[in-house]
């Protein structure tokens, strides 16, 4: 099941791995992604550096934490192996880019043959070639009455997502695709770090206080 919001971010839901993405904001405002690590590893690192204490703020660092996504009850990826209950911390799979399988093949001849076979399988029920936006049927595609049995698969039908309530700024739609996406990145919390010169912002908080917001 796929869904997207009005800002056209395509996402898939469901996983058991909990990661954080750390981003550094430079003085010019550009962001550089540093690394991805499990959330518990990040908190352990702060403890080791004595940055999570009740009486000490994280001096010179502003942190913005944002939880992303919920697992629907129908998502089998949210279930732990051997257990029936849902994962206590649902996460979000973000699609960076969708790559057709045939683009992963280097040889041009093999790539073209693979592409044609995939197109025929998906759009002509494996009984013909895709020509522009229609199927050229093989002789085996005609039934006993002489009618062609070679037709494209139905297009996905968009519908309002029951998991996200529409608002004045966001409308979420969902659809069922014919094949799984290739190329995903796991992320459940986005943490952005920004260096500040002076500690004058009353919104700065201790890591201990923020950490308690998550299970």
Rosetta constraint file for C-alpha pairs under 8 A:
AtomPair CA 1 CA 12 HARMONIC 7.08 0.50
AtomPair CA 1 CA 174 HARMONIC 6.91 0.50
AtomPair CA 1 CA 175 HARMONIC 6.06 0.50
AtomPair CA 1 CA 176 HARMONIC 5.01 0.50
AtomPair CA 1 CA 177 HARMONIC 6.99 0.50
AtomPair CA 2 CA 10 HARMONIC 7.42 0.50
AtomPair CA 2 CA 11 HARMONIC 6.50 0.50
AtomPair CA 2 CA 12 HARMONIC 5.56 0.50
AtomPair CA 2 CA 13 HARMONIC 7.90 0.50
AtomPair CA 2 CA 174 HARMONIC 5.35 0.50
AtomPair CA 2 CA 175 HARMONIC 5.50 0.50
AtomPair CA 2 CA 176 HARMONIC 6.25 0.50
AtomPair CA 2 CA 177 HARMONIC 7.23 0.50
AtomPair CA 3 CA 10 HARMONIC 6.38 0.50
AtomPair CA 3 CA 11 HARMONIC 6.14 0.50
AtomPair CA 3 CA 12 HARMONIC 6.94 0.50
AtomPair CA 3 CA 161 HARMONIC 7.22 0.50
AtomPair CA 3 CA 172 HARMONIC 6.62 0.50
AtomPair CA 3 CA 173 HARMONIC 5.40 0.50
AtomPair CA 3 CA 174 HARMONIC 4.00 0.50
AtomPair CA 3 CA 175 HARMONIC 6.49 0.50
AtomPair CA 4 CA 8 HARMONIC 5.78 0.50
AtomPair CA 4 CA 9 HARMONIC 5.67 0.50
AtomPair CA 4 CA 10 HARMONIC 4.90 0.50
AtomPair CA 4 CA 11 HARMONIC 6.31 0.50
AtomPair CA 4 CA 172 HARMONIC 5.49 0.50
AtomPair CA 4 CA 173 HARMONIC 5.71 0.50
AtomPair CA 4 CA 174 HARMONIC 6.61 0.50
AtomPair CA 5 CA 9 HARMONIC 6.30 0.50
AtomPair CA 5 CA 10 HARMONIC 7.63 0.50
AtomPair CA 5 CA 170 HARMONIC 6.02 0.50
AtomPair CA 5 CA 171 HARMONIC 5.61 0.50
AtomPair CA 5 CA 172 HARMONIC 4.39 0.50
AtomPair CA 5 CA 173 HARMONIC 6.68 0.50
AtomPair CA 6 CA 169 HARMONIC 7.46 0.50
AtomPair CA 6 CA 170 HARMONIC 5.22 0.50
AtomPair CA 6 CA 171 HARMONIC 5.58 0.50
AtomPair CA 6 CA 172 HARMONIC 6.64 0.50
AtomPair CA 7 CA 170 HARMONIC 7.85 0.50
AtomPair CA 10 CA 94 HARMONIC 6.76 0.50
AtomPair CA 10 CA 95 HARMONIC 6.16 0.50
AtomPair CA 11 CA 92 HARMONIC 7.16 0.50
AtomPair CA 11 CA 93 HARMONIC 5.88 0.50
AtomPair CA 11 CA 94 HARMONIC 4.71 0.50
AtomPair CA 11 CA 95 HARMONIC 5.74 0.50
AtomPair CA 12 CA 92 HARMONIC 6.50 0.50
AtomPair CA 12 CA 93 HARMONIC 4.95 0.50
AtomPair CA 12 CA 94 HARMONIC 6.15 0.50
AtomPair CA 12 CA 95 HARMONIC 7.10 0.50
AtomPair CA 13 CA 69 HARMONIC 7.21 0.50
AtomPair CA 13 CA 70 HARMONIC 7.07 0.50
AtomPair CA 13 CA 71 HARMONIC 5.70 0.50
AtomPair CA 13 CA 72 HARMONIC 7.52 0.50
AtomPair CA 13 CA 75 HARMONIC 7.39 0.50
AtomPair CA 13 CA 91 HARMONIC 6.82 0.50
AtomPair CA 13 CA 92 HARMONIC 4.94 0.50
AtomPair CA 13 CA 93 HARMONIC 5.43 0.50
AtomPair CA 14 CA 71 HARMONIC 5.60 0.50
AtomPair CA 14 CA 72 HARMONIC 7.99 0.50
AtomPair CA 14 CA 75 HARMONIC 6.32 0.50
AtomPair CA 14 CA 76 HARMONIC 7.55 0.50
AtomPair CA 14 CA 77 HARMONIC 4.93 0.50
AtomPair CA 14 CA 78 HARMONIC 4.92 0.50
AtomPair CA 14 CA 90 HARMONIC 6.62 0.50
AtomPair CA 14 CA 91 HARMONIC 5.96 0.50
AtomPair CA 14 CA 92 HARMONIC 6.00 0.50
AtomPair CA 14 CA 93 HARMONIC 6.60 0.50
AtomPair CA 15 CA 77 HARMONIC 5.33 0.50
AtomPair CA 15 CA 78 HARMONIC 5.34 0.50
AtomPair CA 15 CA 90 HARMONIC 6.97 0.50
AtomPair CA 15 CA 91 HARMONIC 5.99 0.50
AtomPair CA 15 CA 92 HARMONIC 7.11 0.50
AtomPair CA 15 CA 93 HARMONIC 7.32 0.50
AtomPair CA 15 CA 186 HARMONIC 7.69 0.50
AtomPair CA 16 CA 77 HARMONIC 7.43 0.50
AtomPair CA 16 CA 78 HARMONIC 6.30 0.50
AtomPair CA 16 CA 79 HARMONIC 7.70 0.50
AtomPair CA 16 CA 80 HARMONIC 7.15 0.50
AtomPair CA 16 CA 87 HARMONIC 6.71 0.50
AtomPair CA 16 CA 89 HARMONIC 7.84 0.50
AtomPair CA 16 CA 90 HARMONIC 7.26 0.50
AtomPair CA 16 CA 91 HARMONIC 7.25 0.50
AtomPair CA 17 CA 38 HARMONIC 7.68 0.50
AtomPair CA 17 CA 91 HARMONIC 7.61 0.50
AtomPair CA 17 CA 186 HARMONIC 7.23 0.50
AtomPair CA 18 CA 38 HARMONIC 5.53 0.50
AtomPair CA 18 CA 39 HARMONIC 6.15 0.50
AtomPair CA 18 CA 89 HARMONIC 7.86 0.50
AtomPair CA 18 CA 91 HARMONIC 6.86 0.50
AtomPair CA 18 CA 186 HARMONIC 7.59 0.50
AtomPair CA 18 CA 187 HARMONIC 6.79 0.50
AtomPair CA 18 CA 188 HARMONIC 6.05 0.50
AtomPair CA 19 CA 36 HARMONIC 6.40 0.50
AtomPair CA 19 CA 37 HARMONIC 5.25 0.50
AtomPair CA 19 CA 38 HARMONIC 4.11 0.50
AtomPair CA 19 CA 39 HARMONIC 5.26 0.50
AtomPair CA 19 CA 186 HARMONIC 6.72 0.50
AtomPair CA 19 CA 187 HARMONIC 5.33 0.50
AtomPair CA 19 CA 188 HARMONIC 5.99 0.50
AtomPair CA 19 CA 189 HARMONIC 6.91 0.50
AtomPair CA 20 CA 36 HARMONIC 5.64 0.50
AtomPair CA 20 CA 37 HARMONIC 5.59 0.50
AtomPair CA 20 CA 38 HARMONIC 6.00 0.50
AtomPair CA 20 CA 39 HARMONIC 5.50 0.50
AtomPair CA 20 CA 42 HARMONIC 7.89 0.50
AtomPair CA 20 CA 187 HARMONIC 6.01 0.50
AtomPair CA 20 CA 188 HARMONIC 6.43 0.50
AtomPair CA 20 CA 189 HARMONIC 5.19 0.50
AtomPair CA 20 CA 190 HARMONIC 5.89 0.50
AtomPair CA 20 CA 191 HARMONIC 6.70 0.50
AtomPair CA 21 CA 33 HARMONIC 7.41 0.50
AtomPair CA 21 CA 34 HARMONIC 7.74 0.50
AtomPair CA 21 CA 35 HARMONIC 6.23 0.50
AtomPair CA 21 CA 36 HARMONIC 4.67 0.50
AtomPair CA 21 CA 37 HARMONIC 6.89 0.50
AtomPair CA 21 CA 187 HARMONIC 6.95 0.50
AtomPair CA 21 CA 189 HARMONIC 7.07 0.50
AtomPair CA 21 CA 190 HARMONIC 5.55 0.50
AtomPair CA 21 CA 191 HARMONIC 6.13 0.50
AtomPair CA 22 CA 33 HARMONIC 6.13 0.50
AtomPair CA 22 CA 34 HARMONIC 5.72 0.50
AtomPair CA 22 CA 35 HARMONIC 5.81 0.50
AtomPair CA 22 CA 36 HARMONIC 6.35 0.50
AtomPair CA 22 CA 190 HARMONIC 7.15 0.50
AtomPair CA 22 CA 191 HARMONIC 5.55 0.50
AtomPair CA 22 CA 192 HARMONIC 6.01 0.50
AtomPair CA 22 CA 193 HARMONIC 7.18 0.50
AtomPair CA 23 CA 31 HARMONIC 6.33 0.50
AtomPair CA 23 CA 32 HARMONIC 5.68 0.50
AtomPair CA 23 CA 33 HARMONIC 4.43 0.50
AtomPair CA 23 CA 34 HARMONIC 5.71 0.50
AtomPair CA 23 CA 35 HARMONIC 7.74 0.50
AtomPair CA 23 CA 191 HARMONIC 6.83 0.50
AtomPair CA 23 CA 192 HARMONIC 5.04 0.50
AtomPair CA 23 CA 193 HARMONIC 6.07 0.50
AtomPair CA 24 CA 31 HARMONIC 5.58 0.50
AtomPair CA 24 CA 32 HARMONIC 5.37 0.50
AtomPair CA 24 CA 33 HARMONIC 6.39 0.50
AtomPair CA 24 CA 34 HARMONIC 6.95 0.50
AtomPair CA 24 CA 192 HARMONIC 6.47 0.50
AtomPair CA 24 CA 193 HARMONIC 5.33 0.50
AtomPair CA 24 CA 194 HARMONIC 6.16 0.50
AtomPair CA 25 CA 29 HARMONIC 5.89 0.50
AtomPair CA 25 CA 30 HARMONIC 5.85 0.50
AtomPair CA 25 CA 31 HARMONIC 4.63 0.50
AtomPair CA 25 CA 32 HARMONIC 6.66 0.50
AtomPair CA 25 CA 192 HARMONIC 7.56 0.50
AtomPair CA 25 CA 193 HARMONIC 6.52 0.50
AtomPair CA 25 CA 194 HARMONIC 5.20 0.50
AtomPair CA 25 CA 195 HARMONIC 7.40 0.50
AtomPair CA 26 CA 30 HARMONIC 5.64 0.50
AtomPair CA 26 CA 31 HARMONIC 6.37 0.50
AtomPair CA 26 CA 32 HARMONIC 7.88 0.50
AtomPair CA 26 CA 194 HARMONIC 7.47 0.50
AtomPair CA 26 CA 195 HARMONIC 7.91 0.50
AtomPair CA 37 CA 41 HARMONIC 6.65 0.50
AtomPair CA 37 CA 42 HARMONIC 6.79 0.50
AtomPair CA 38 CA 42 HARMONIC 6.52 0.50
AtomPair CA 39 CA 43 HARMONIC 6.42 0.50
AtomPair CA 40 CA 44 HARMONIC 6.11 0.50
AtomPair CA 41 CA 45 HARMONIC 6.17 0.50
AtomPair CA 42 CA 46 HARMONIC 6.48 0.50
AtomPair CA 43 CA 47 HARMONIC 6.34 0.50
AtomPair CA 43 CA 211 HARMONIC 7.80 0.50
AtomPair CA 44 CA 48 HARMONIC 6.20 0.50
AtomPair CA 45 CA 49 HARMONIC 6.25 0.50
AtomPair CA 46 CA 50 HARMONIC 6.13 0.50
AtomPair CA 46 CA 51 HARMONIC 5.07 0.50
AtomPair CA 46 CA 52 HARMONIC 5.91 0.50
AtomPair CA 47 CA 51 HARMONIC 5.83 0.50
AtomPair CA 47 CA 52 HARMONIC 5.32 0.50
AtomPair CA 47 CA 53 HARMONIC 7.91 0.50
AtomPair CA 51 CA 56 HARMONIC 7.06 0.50
AtomPair CA 51 CA 57 HARMONIC 7.25 0.50
AtomPair CA 51 CA 58 HARMONIC 5.93 0.50
AtomPair CA 51 CA 207 HARMONIC 7.04 0.50
AtomPair CA 52 CA 56 HARMONIC 7.28 0.50
AtomPair CA 52 CA 57 HARMONIC 7.84 0.50
AtomPair CA 52 CA 58 HARMONIC 7.77 0.50
AtomPair CA 52 CA 206 HARMONIC 6.70 0.50
AtomPair CA 52 CA 207 HARMONIC 5.22 0.50
AtomPair CA 52 CA 208 HARMONIC 5.20 0.50
AtomPair CA 53 CA 57 HARMONIC 7.61 0.50
AtomPair CA 53 CA 206 HARMONIC 7.36 0.50
AtomPair CA 53 CA 207 HARMONIC 7.60 0.50
AtomPair CA 53 CA 208 HARMONIC 6.32 0.50
AtomPair CA 54 CA 206 HARMONIC 7.30 0.50
AtomPair CA 54 CA 208 HARMONIC 6.83 0.50
AtomPair CA 56 CA 206 HARMONIC 6.95 0.50
AtomPair CA 57 CA 204 HARMONIC 7.73 0.50
AtomPair CA 57 CA 205 HARMONIC 6.40 0.50
AtomPair CA 57 CA 206 HARMONIC 4.84 0.50
AtomPair CA 57 CA 207 HARMONIC 7.49 0.50
AtomPair CA 58 CA 62 HARMONIC 7.82 0.50
AtomPair CA 58 CA 204 HARMONIC 7.98 0.50
AtomPair CA 58 CA 205 HARMONIC 7.37 0.50
AtomPair CA 58 CA 206 HARMONIC 6.04 0.50
AtomPair CA 58 CA 207 HARMONIC 7.01 0.50
AtomPair CA 59 CA 199 HARMONIC 6.84 0.50
AtomPair CA 60 CA 195 HARMONIC 5.66 0.50
AtomPair CA 60 CA 196 HARMONIC 4.95 0.50
AtomPair CA 60 CA 197 HARMONIC 6.31 0.50
AtomPair CA 60 CA 198 HARMONIC 6.82 0.50
AtomPair CA 60 CA 199 HARMONIC 6.39 0.50
AtomPair CA 61 CA 193 HARMONIC 6.34 0.50
AtomPair CA 61 CA 194 HARMONIC 5.73 0.50
AtomPair CA 61 CA 195 HARMONIC 4.98 0.50
AtomPair CA 61 CA 196 HARMONIC 5.99 0.50
AtomPair CA 62 CA 192 HARMONIC 7.89 0.50
AtomPair CA 62 CA 193 HARMONIC 5.71 0.50
AtomPair CA 62 CA 194 HARMONIC 5.28 0.50
AtomPair CA 62 CA 195 HARMONIC 6.58 0.50
AtomPair CA 62 CA 196 HARMONIC 7.02 0.50
AtomPair CA 62 CA 204 HARMONIC 6.18 0.50
AtomPair CA 63 CA 191 HARMONIC 6.45 0.50
AtomPair CA 63 CA 192 HARMONIC 5.67 0.50
AtomPair CA 63 CA 193 HARMONIC 5.07 0.50
AtomPair CA 63 CA 194 HARMONIC 6.91 0.50
AtomPair CA 63 CA 204 HARMONIC 7.63 0.50
AtomPair CA 64 CA 190 HARMONIC 7.77 0.50
AtomPair CA 64 CA 191 HARMONIC 5.59 0.50
AtomPair CA 64 CA 192 HARMONIC 5.47 0.50
AtomPair CA 64 CA 193 HARMONIC 7.13 0.50
AtomPair CA 65 CA 189 HARMONIC 6.65 0.50
AtomPair CA 65 CA 190 HARMONIC 5.83 0.50
AtomPair CA 65 CA 191 HARMONIC 4.93 0.50
AtomPair CA 65 CA 192 HARMONIC 7.12 0.50
AtomPair CA 66 CA 189 HARMONIC 5.58 0.50
AtomPair CA 66 CA 190 HARMONIC 5.42 0.50
AtomPair CA 66 CA 191 HARMONIC 6.93 0.50
AtomPair CA 67 CA 188 HARMONIC 6.10 0.50
AtomPair CA 67 CA 189 HARMONIC 4.85 0.50
AtomPair CA 67 CA 190 HARMONIC 6.90 0.50
AtomPair CA 68 CA 91 HARMONIC 6.86 0.50
AtomPair CA 68 CA 92 HARMONIC 6.30 0.50
AtomPair CA 68 CA 187 HARMONIC 7.77 0.50
AtomPair CA 68 CA 188 HARMONIC 5.49 0.50
AtomPair CA 68 CA 189 HARMONIC 6.09 0.50
AtomPair CA 68 CA 190 HARMONIC 7.70 0.50
AtomPair CA 69 CA 90 HARMONIC 7.16 0.50
AtomPair CA 69 CA 91 HARMONIC 5.89 0.50
AtomPair CA 69 CA 92 HARMONIC 5.21 0.50
AtomPair CA 69 CA 188 HARMONIC 7.22 0.50
AtomPair CA 70 CA 90 HARMONIC 5.57 0.50
AtomPair CA 70 CA 91 HARMONIC 6.39 0.50
AtomPair CA 70 CA 92 HARMONIC 7.06 0.50
AtomPair CA 71 CA 75 HARMONIC 6.60 0.50
AtomPair CA 71 CA 78 HARMONIC 6.53 0.50
AtomPair CA 71 CA 90 HARMONIC 5.29 0.50
AtomPair CA 71 CA 91 HARMONIC 6.81 0.50
AtomPair CA 71 CA 92 HARMONIC 7.68 0.50
AtomPair CA 72 CA 163 HARMONIC 7.25 0.50
AtomPair CA 73 CA 86 HARMONIC 7.83 0.50
AtomPair CA 75 CA 79 HARMONIC 7.82 0.50
AtomPair CA 78 CA 86 HARMONIC 5.74 0.50
AtomPair CA 78 CA 87 HARMONIC 5.45 0.50
AtomPair CA 78 CA 90 HARMONIC 6.77 0.50
AtomPair CA 79 CA 83 HARMONIC 6.89 0.50
AtomPair CA 79 CA 84 HARMONIC 6.51 0.50
AtomPair CA 79 CA 85 HARMONIC 6.34 0.50
AtomPair CA 79 CA 86 HARMONIC 4.85 0.50
AtomPair CA 79 CA 87 HARMONIC 5.65 0.50
AtomPair CA 80 CA 84 HARMONIC 7.16 0.50
AtomPair CA 80 CA 85 HARMONIC 7.27 0.50
AtomPair CA 80 CA 86 HARMONIC 6.88 0.50
AtomPair CA 80 CA 87 HARMONIC 6.30 0.50
AtomPair CA 89 CA 215 HARMONIC 7.27 0.50
AtomPair CA 90 CA 188 HARMONIC 7.60 0.50
AtomPair CA 91 CA 186 HARMONIC 7.57 0.50
AtomPair CA 91 CA 187 HARMONIC 6.49 0.50
AtomPair CA 91 CA 188 HARMONIC 4.61 0.50
AtomPair CA 92 CA 186 HARMONIC 6.34 0.50
AtomPair CA 92 CA 187 HARMONIC 5.71 0.50
AtomPair CA 92 CA 188 HARMONIC 5.57 0.50
AtomPair CA 93 CA 184 HARMONIC 6.31 0.50
AtomPair CA 93 CA 185 HARMONIC 5.78 0.50
AtomPair CA 93 CA 186 HARMONIC 4.87 0.50
AtomPair CA 93 CA 187 HARMONIC 6.29 0.50
AtomPair CA 94 CA 184 HARMONIC 5.74 0.50
AtomPair CA 94 CA 185 HARMONIC 5.39 0.50
AtomPair CA 94 CA 186 HARMONIC 6.46 0.50
AtomPair CA 94 CA 187 HARMONIC 7.21 0.50
AtomPair CA 95 CA 181 HARMONIC 7.52 0.50
AtomPair CA 95 CA 182 HARMONIC 7.98 0.50
AtomPair CA 95 CA 183 HARMONIC 6.28 0.50
AtomPair CA 95 CA 184 HARMONIC 4.60 0.50
AtomPair CA 95 CA 185 HARMONIC 6.42 0.50
AtomPair CA 96 CA 183 HARMONIC 6.32 0.50
AtomPair CA 96 CA 184 HARMONIC 5.82 0.50
AtomPair CA 96 CA 185 HARMONIC 6.82 0.50
AtomPair CA 97 CA 182 HARMONIC 7.39 0.50
AtomPair CA 97 CA 183 HARMONIC 5.85 0.50
AtomPair CA 97 CA 184 HARMONIC 7.37 0.50
AtomPair CA 98 CA 181 HARMONIC 5.70 0.50
AtomPair CA 98 CA 182 HARMONIC 5.19 0.50
AtomPair CA 98 CA 183 HARMONIC 5.88 0.50
AtomPair CA 99 CA 103 HARMONIC 6.88 0.50
AtomPair CA 99 CA 104 HARMONIC 7.92 0.50
AtomPair CA 99 CA 181 HARMONIC 7.60 0.50
AtomPair CA 99 CA 182 HARMONIC 5.60 0.50
AtomPair CA 99 CA 183 HARMONIC 6.79 0.50
AtomPair CA 100 CA 104 HARMONIC 7.50 0.50
AtomPair CA 100 CA 182 HARMONIC 7.36 0.50
AtomPair CA 101 CA 105 HARMONIC 7.60 0.50
AtomPair CA 102 CA 111 HARMONIC 5.34 0.50
AtomPair CA 102 CA 112 HARMONIC 7.61 0.50
AtomPair CA 102 CA 114 HARMONIC 5.79 0.50
AtomPair CA 102 CA 115 HARMONIC 5.53 0.50
AtomPair CA 103 CA 111 HARMONIC 6.79 0.50
AtomPair CA 105 CA 110 HARMONIC 7.14 0.50
AtomPair CA 105 CA 111 HARMONIC 5.56 0.50
AtomPair CA 106 CA 110 HARMONIC 7.92 0.50
AtomPair CA 106 CA 111 HARMONIC 6.94 0.50
AtomPair CA 107 CA 111 HARMONIC 5.97 0.50
AtomPair CA 108 CA 112 HARMONIC 6.14 0.50
AtomPair CA 109 CA 113 HARMONIC 6.28 0.50
AtomPair CA 110 CA 114 HARMONIC 6.02 0.50
AtomPair CA 111 CA 115 HARMONIC 6.01 0.50
AtomPair CA 112 CA 116 HARMONIC 6.16 0.50
AtomPair CA 113 CA 117 HARMONIC 6.21 0.50
AtomPair CA 114 CA 118 HARMONIC 6.16 0.50
AtomPair CA 115 CA 119 HARMONIC 6.13 0.50
AtomPair CA 116 CA 120 HARMONIC 6.07 0.50
AtomPair CA 116 CA 129 HARMONIC 7.04 0.50
AtomPair CA 116 CA 130 HARMONIC 7.49 0.50
AtomPair CA 117 CA 121 HARMONIC 6.09 0.50
AtomPair CA 117 CA 126 HARMONIC 7.53 0.50
AtomPair CA 118 CA 122 HARMONIC 6.10 0.50
AtomPair CA 119 CA 123 HARMONIC 5.73 0.50
AtomPair CA 119 CA 124 HARMONIC 7.34 0.50
AtomPair CA 119 CA 129 HARMONIC 7.39 0.50
AtomPair CA 119 CA 130 HARMONIC 6.32 0.50
AtomPair CA 120 CA 124 HARMONIC 4.79 0.50
AtomPair CA 120 CA 125 HARMONIC 6.34 0.50
AtomPair CA 120 CA 126 HARMONIC 4.79 0.50
AtomPair CA 120 CA 127 HARMONIC 6.73 0.50
AtomPair CA 120 CA 128 HARMONIC 5.78 0.50
AtomPair CA 120 CA 129 HARMONIC 5.29 0.50
AtomPair CA 120 CA 130 HARMONIC 6.01 0.50
AtomPair CA 120 CA 135 HARMONIC 7.99 0.50
AtomPair CA 121 CA 125 HARMONIC 5.00 0.50
AtomPair CA 121 CA 126 HARMONIC 4.03 0.50
AtomPair CA 121 CA 127 HARMONIC 7.57 0.50
AtomPair CA 122 CA 126 HARMONIC 7.18 0.50
AtomPair CA 122 CA 152 HARMONIC 7.37 0.50
AtomPair CA 122 CA 153 HARMONIC 6.65 0.50
AtomPair CA 123 CA 130 HARMONIC 7.09 0.50
AtomPair CA 123 CA 135 HARMONIC 7.31 0.50
AtomPair CA 123 CA 151 HARMONIC 6.70 0.50
AtomPair CA 123 CA 152 HARMONIC 4.13 0.50
AtomPair CA 123 CA 153 HARMONIC 5.29 0.50
AtomPair CA 124 CA 128 HARMONIC 5.53 0.50
AtomPair CA 124 CA 129 HARMONIC 6.82 0.50
AtomPair CA 124 CA 130 HARMONIC 6.97 0.50
AtomPair CA 124 CA 135 HARMONIC 5.81 0.50
AtomPair CA 124 CA 137 HARMONIC 7.54 0.50
AtomPair CA 124 CA 150 HARMONIC 5.27 0.50
AtomPair CA 124 CA 151 HARMONIC 5.21 0.50
AtomPair CA 124 CA 152 HARMONIC 5.20 0.50
AtomPair CA 124 CA 153 HARMONIC 7.30 0.50
AtomPair CA 125 CA 150 HARMONIC 6.28 0.50
AtomPair CA 125 CA 151 HARMONIC 6.97 0.50
AtomPair CA 125 CA 152 HARMONIC 7.25 0.50
AtomPair CA 125 CA 153 HARMONIC 7.65 0.50
AtomPair CA 127 CA 137 HARMONIC 6.00 0.50
AtomPair CA 127 CA 138 HARMONIC 5.63 0.50
AtomPair CA 127 CA 140 HARMONIC 6.95 0.50
AtomPair CA 127 CA 141 HARMONIC 5.66 0.50
AtomPair CA 127 CA 150 HARMONIC 6.15 0.50
AtomPair CA 128 CA 135 HARMONIC 6.08 0.50
AtomPair CA 128 CA 136 HARMONIC 5.25 0.50
AtomPair CA 128 CA 137 HARMONIC 4.29 0.50
AtomPair CA 128 CA 138 HARMONIC 5.05 0.50
AtomPair CA 128 CA 141 HARMONIC 7.62 0.50
AtomPair CA 128 CA 150 HARMONIC 6.86 0.50
AtomPair CA 129 CA 135 HARMONIC 5.61 0.50
AtomPair CA 129 CA 136 HARMONIC 5.20 0.50
AtomPair CA 129 CA 137 HARMONIC 6.75 0.50
AtomPair CA 130 CA 134 HARMONIC 5.85 0.50
AtomPair CA 130 CA 135 HARMONIC 4.65 0.50
AtomPair CA 130 CA 136 HARMONIC 6.29 0.50
AtomPair CA 131 CA 135 HARMONIC 5.86 0.50
AtomPair CA 131 CA 136 HARMONIC 6.57 0.50
AtomPair CA 134 CA 151 HARMONIC 7.87 0.50
AtomPair CA 134 CA 152 HARMONIC 7.37 0.50
AtomPair CA 135 CA 150 HARMONIC 6.79 0.50
AtomPair CA 135 CA 151 HARMONIC 6.40 0.50
AtomPair CA 135 CA 152 HARMONIC 7.02 0.50
AtomPair CA 136 CA 150 HARMONIC 7.84 0.50
AtomPair CA 137 CA 141 HARMONIC 5.93 0.50
AtomPair CA 137 CA 142 HARMONIC 7.99 0.50
AtomPair CA 137 CA 148 HARMONIC 7.24 0.50
AtomPair CA 137 CA 149 HARMONIC 7.91 0.50
AtomPair CA 137 CA 150 HARMONIC 5.65 0.50
AtomPair CA 138 CA 142 HARMONIC 7.78 0.50
AtomPair CA 141 CA 148 HARMONIC 5.79 0.50
AtomPair CA 141 CA 149 HARMONIC 5.01 0.50
AtomPair CA 141 CA 150 HARMONIC 5.67 0.50
AtomPair CA 142 CA 146 HARMONIC 5.44 0.50
AtomPair CA 142 CA 147 HARMONIC 5.37 0.50
AtomPair CA 142 CA 148 HARMONIC 4.33 0.50
AtomPair CA 142 CA 149 HARMONIC 5.40 0.50
AtomPair CA 142 CA 150 HARMONIC 7.66 0.50
AtomPair CA 143 CA 147 HARMONIC 5.66 0.50
AtomPair CA 143 CA 148 HARMONIC 6.47 0.50
AtomPair CA 143 CA 149 HARMONIC 6.53 0.50
AtomPair CA 156 CA 175 HARMONIC 6.13 0.50
AtomPair CA 156 CA 176 HARMONIC 6.27 0.50
AtomPair CA 156 CA 177 HARMONIC 6.40 0.50
AtomPair CA 157 CA 175 HARMONIC 6.00 0.50
AtomPair CA 157 CA 176 HARMONIC 7.59 0.50
AtomPair CA 158 CA 173 HARMONIC 6.23 0.50
AtomPair CA 158 CA 174 HARMONIC 5.80 0.50
AtomPair CA 158 CA 175 HARMONIC 5.18 0.50
AtomPair CA 159 CA 173 HARMONIC 5.44 0.50
AtomPair CA 159 CA 174 HARMONIC 5.68 0.50
AtomPair CA 159 CA 175 HARMONIC 6.67 0.50
AtomPair CA 160 CA 171 HARMONIC 7.67 0.50
AtomPair CA 160 CA 172 HARMONIC 6.07 0.50
AtomPair CA 160 CA 173 HARMONIC 4.56 0.50
AtomPair CA 160 CA 174 HARMONIC 6.28 0.50
AtomPair CA 161 CA 165 HARMONIC 7.65 0.50
AtomPair CA 161 CA 172 HARMONIC 5.57 0.50
AtomPair CA 161 CA 173 HARMONIC 4.96 0.50
AtomPair CA 161 CA 174 HARMONIC 5.37 0.50
AtomPair CA 164 CA 172 HARMONIC 6.30 0.50
AtomPair CA 165 CA 171 HARMONIC 7.62 0.50
AtomPair CA 165 CA 172 HARMONIC 7.67 0.50
AtomPair CA 166 CA 170 HARMONIC 5.83 0.50
AtomPair CA 166 CA 171 HARMONIC 4.82 0.50
AtomPair CA 166 CA 172 HARMONIC 6.65 0.50
AtomPair CA 167 CA 171 HARMONIC 6.48 0.50
AtomPair CA 205 CA 209 HARMONIC 6.90 0.50
AtomPair CA 205 CA 210 HARMONIC 7.19 0.50
AtomPair CA 206 CA 210 HARMONIC 6.62 0.50
AtomPair CA 207 CA 211 HARMONIC 5.90 0.50
AtomPair CA 208 CA 212 HARMONIC 6.49 0.50
AtomPair CA 209 CA 213 HARMONIC 7.36 0.50
AtomPair CA 210 CA 214 HARMONIC 7.85 0.50
